[in-house]
């Protein structure tokens, strides 16, 4: 159970959740007293200097890991086409994370119809540059087919398990995913709604009951009203309870 990683999209800590964390010299350092992973979403909107990534890496424990979101310039504006220069810049910046790099997240726009040739070209180009874990969050129904799954597997790319889900298959990673990765955005209102304890319990059971080929990550993105940290902390507690050995009610010496 120690291998299941829970965290948030970003490391801001709302006032109502401060008691969940220890002391630290920065918000990131405080965040890292409770969670061992985080998703960097700001890289989607703007580039960061290598010195910034290095500073982040130096402020967290040795076993802490960052998932970094690929810029929208690549995923949305260029739509994966002719993106080698932009990808080179981005990967060069993130090298400063060193061993703290957990992997990369590629989120595609809802309008991005699967074009197998374009996708294959991009993933092949990515793999020529990096063997880091990579997950893709497609949001068009054309990506949820056996041929799309085979394409992702060919390049060692996992598919994000998203909530709310576009289709049923989007609710869970593939059984052979090289990086089982959940992104829970808030439901019923994306980014704003908190999850109930019952829904988190069901998620915990689903993650624990399957045999994954790699360490699962569960990221909460319902940050608009500060619910992500509370939901992530509660899920940690539920996972810990599931992992605790059960003692028979009637035992004898």
Residue pairs with C-beta under 8 A, 6 or more apart in sequence:
1 208
1 239
1 240
1 242
1 243
3 215
3 216
4 207
4 208
4 215
4 216
4 218
4 239
5 36
5 37
5 65
5 215
5 216
5 217
5 218
6 35
6 37
6 217
6 218
6 219
6 220
6 232
6 235
6 236
6 239
7 35
7 36
7 37
7 38
7 39
7 217
7 218
7 219
7 220
7 232
8 31
8 35
8 38
8 39
8 219
8 220
8 221
8 223
8 228
8 229
8 232
9 38
9 39
9 41
9 183
9 219
9 220
9 221
9 223
9 228
10 38
10 39
10 40
10 41
10 42
10 223
10 228
11 27
11 28
11 31
11 32
11 38
12 27
12 223
12 226
13 20
13 21
13 27
13 30
13 31
13 229
14 226
14 229
15 226
16 226
16 230
17 226
17 229
17 230
17 233
20 34
20 229
20 230
20 233
21 30
21 31
21 33
21 34
22 30
22 33
22 34
23 30
23 33
24 30
24 31
24 32
24 33
24 59
25 59
26 59
28 38
28 56
28 59
28 60
29 59
29 60
31 38
32 38
32 59
32 60
32 61
32 64
34 233
34 236
35 232
35 236
36 61
36 63
36 64
36 65
37 64
37 65
37 66
37 67
37 102
37 217
37 219
38 64
38 66
38 67
39 66
39 67
39 68
39 69
39 105
39 183
39 219
39 221
40 66
40 67
40 68
40 69
41 69
41 221
42 48
43 68
43 69
43 70
43 71
43 90
43 94
44 69
44 70
44 71
44 72
44 75
44 107
45 71
45 72
47 71
47 89
47 90
47 93
48 93
49 93
50 92
50 93
50 95
50 96
51 96
52 96
53 93
53 94
53 95
53 96
53 97
54 96
54 97
54 98
56 66
56 97
56 100
57 66
57 96
57 97
57 98
57 100
60 100
62 99
64 100
65 100
65 101
65 102
65 103
66 97
66 100
66 101
66 102
67 102
67 103
67 104
67 105
67 181
67 217
67 219
68 94
68 97
68 101
68 103
68 104
68 105
69 104
69 105
69 106
69 107
70 87
70 90
70 104
70 105
70 106
70 107
71 86
71 90
73 83
73 86
74 80
74 83
74 86
74 87
74 90
74 106
75 106
75 107
75 108
75 109
75 112
76 108
76 109
78 86
79 112
79 118
80 118
80 119
80 121
80 122
81 118
81 122
83 122
83 125
84 125
87 125
87 126
87 129
88 129
91 129
91 130
94 101
94 104
101 132
102 133
102 217
103 132
103 133
103 134
103 135
103 179
104 130
104 132
104 133
104 134
104 135
105 134
105 135
105 137
105 160
105 181
105 183
106 134
106 135
106 136
106 137
106 157
107 136
107 137
107 139
107 160
108 136
108 137
108 138
108 139
108 140
108 143
109 139
110 139
110 140
111 140
112 138
112 139
112 140
113 140
113 142
114 138
114 140
114 142
114 143
114 145
114 148
116 147
116 148
116 151
119 151
120 151
120 154
120 155
123 134
123 151
123 152
123 154
123 155
123 157
124 155
126 134
126 155
127 155
127 156
133 158
133 178
133 179
133 214
134 155
134 156
134 157
134 158
134 179
135 157
135 158
135 159
135 160
135 177
135 179
135 181
136 143
136 152
136 157
136 158
136 159
136 160
137 159
137 160
137 162
137 183
138 144
138 148
138 159
139 162
139 166
140 166
141 166
141 167
142 148
143 159
144 166
144 167
144 169
144 170
149 159
149 174
152 158
152 159
152 174
153 174
153 176
156 178
157 178
158 173
158 174
158 177
158 178
158 179
158 180
158 181
159 170
159 173
159 174
159 177
160 170
160 173
160 181
160 182
160 183
161 170
161 171
161 172
161 173
161 180
161 181
161 182
161 183
162 170
162 171
162 182
162 183
162 184
162 185
163 171
163 182
163 183
163 184
163 185
163 187
164 185
164 187
164 188
164 190
165 171
172 206
173 180
173 181
173 182
173 212
173 216
175 210
176 213
177 212
177 213
177 214
178 213
178 214
179 214
179 217
180 207
180 212
180 213
180 214
180 215
180 216
180 217
181 216
181 217
181 219
182 203
182 207
182 216
182 217
182 218
182 219
183 219
183 221
184 195
184 203
184 218
184 219
184 220
184 221
184 222
184 231
185 191
185 221
185 222
186 192
186 193
186 194
186 195
186 221
186 222
186 224
186 227
187 193
187 195
187 199
190 222
191 221
191 222
191 223
191 224
192 222
192 224
192 225
192 227
193 222
193 227
194 222
194 225
194 227
194 230
194 231
195 220
195 222
195 227
195 231
197 234
197 238
200 231
200 234
200 235
200 238
201 238
203 218
203 235
204 235
204 238
204 239
204 242
205 242
207 216
207 218
207 239
208 239
208 242
208 243
218 232
218 235
220 227
220 228
220 229
220 231
220 232
220 235
221 228
222 228
222 231
